[in-house]
Amino acid sequence: MTVTFMKFTLDGAAVDSRETLHTLLAAGLGLPVWYGKNLDALHDCLTDIREPVELTVINGNRLKDTLGPYAERLRRMLSHTADESDFLSLSWHE
């Protein structure tokens, strides 16, 4: 049996707005078309995954520079979601 998994790296240096953030996440993680492009919708989508996903965030400090407190809310939500999920792993790098 072969286990497939998805790897996606989000580069904080490529994010210039919340809309760009959510567009990159939707494309990189293959989120459904109904994804609402907000943290609650992202949490819902990530808790619904049933195949392993490795999400790596690089240049997290750039997210903080661009998005302010929203970046910290994103980090906390992703961390909590990864703790809850058997399928999501998160690596966050400043």
LUMVEX-930582 format. One line per 3 residues: their letters; for each residue x, z, y of C-alpha. Coordinates in Angstrom, 1 decimal. Example, Ala and Ser with C-alpha at 12.3 -4.5 7.8 and 13.67 -1.06 7.14 Angstrom:
BEGIN
as	12.3 7.8 -4.5 | 13.7 7.1 -1.1
This chain:
BEGIN
mtv	0.0 0.0 0.0 | 1.4 -1.0 3.4 | 0.5 1.2 6.4
tfm	0.4 -0.8 9.6 | 0.7 0.8 12.9 | 0.7 -0.2 16.5
kft	3.5 0.6 19.0 | 2.9 0.3 22.7 | 5.3 1.3 25.5
ldg	3.8 1.8 28.9 | 6.3 1.4 31.7 | 5.4 3.6 34.7
aav	7.5 1.3 36.9 | 5.0 -1.5 36.2 | 2.0 0.5 37.4
dsr	1.0 0.1 41.0 | -2.6 1.5 40.8 | -5.1 3.2 38.6
etl	-6.6 -0.2 37.8 | -3.3 -1.6 36.7 | -2.7 1.4 34.6
htl	-5.9 1.0 32.7 | -5.6 -2.8 32.4 | -2.1 -2.3 30.8
laa	-3.4 0.4 28.5 | -6.4 -1.7 27.5 | -4.3 -4.7 26.7
glg	-1.4 -2.8 25.1 | -3.6 -0.6 22.9 | -6.2 -3.3 22.1
lpv	-9.1 -1.2 23.6 | -12.6 -2.5 23.2 | -14.3 -4.6 26.0
wyg	-16.6 -1.7 26.8 | -13.6 0.6 27.7 | -14.6 2.1 31.1
knl	-11.1 2.2 32.6 | -11.0 6.0 33.3 | -9.5 9.0 31.6
dal	-12.7 10.0 29.8 | -13.2 6.5 28.4 | -9.5 6.4 27.4
hdc	-9.9 9.7 25.5 | -13.0 8.4 23.8 | -11.3 5.2 22.7
ltd	-8.2 7.0 21.5 | -10.1 9.6 19.4 | -11.9 6.7 17.7
ire	-8.8 5.0 16.4 | -8.3 5.0 12.7 | -4.9 3.4 12.4
pve	-1.6 4.9 13.5 | -0.7 4.3 17.1 | 2.6 5.2 18.7
ltv	2.3 5.4 22.5 | 5.5 5.7 24.5 | 5.5 6.2 28.2
ing	8.7 5.5 30.0 | 9.4 6.0 33.7 | 6.7 8.7 33.8
nrl	8.2 9.9 37.1 | 7.3 6.5 38.7 | 3.7 7.1 37.6
kdt	3.7 10.4 39.4 | 5.1 8.6 42.5 | 2.4 5.9 42.4
lgp	-0.6 7.8 41.1 | 0.0 11.4 42.3 | -1.9 14.1 40.5
yae	-3.8 11.4 38.4 | -0.5 10.8 36.5 | -0.4 14.5 35.4
rlr	-4.0 14.4 34.4 | -3.2 11.3 32.3 | -0.2 13.0 30.7
rml	-2.2 16.1 29.9 | -5.1 14.1 28.4 | -2.8 12.0 26.3
sht	-1.0 15.1 25.1 | -4.2 16.9 24.1 | -5.6 13.7 22.5
ade	-2.4 13.3 20.4 | -2.6 16.9 19.3 | -6.2 16.4 18.2
sdf	-5.7 13.0 16.5 | -4.1 12.3 13.1 | -3.5 8.7 14.3
lsl	-2.0 9.0 17.8 | 1.5 10.0 18.6 | 2.8 10.3 22.1
swh	6.3 10.3 23.6 | 6.5 10.8 27.4 | 9.8 10.1 29.2
e	10.3 10.9 32.9
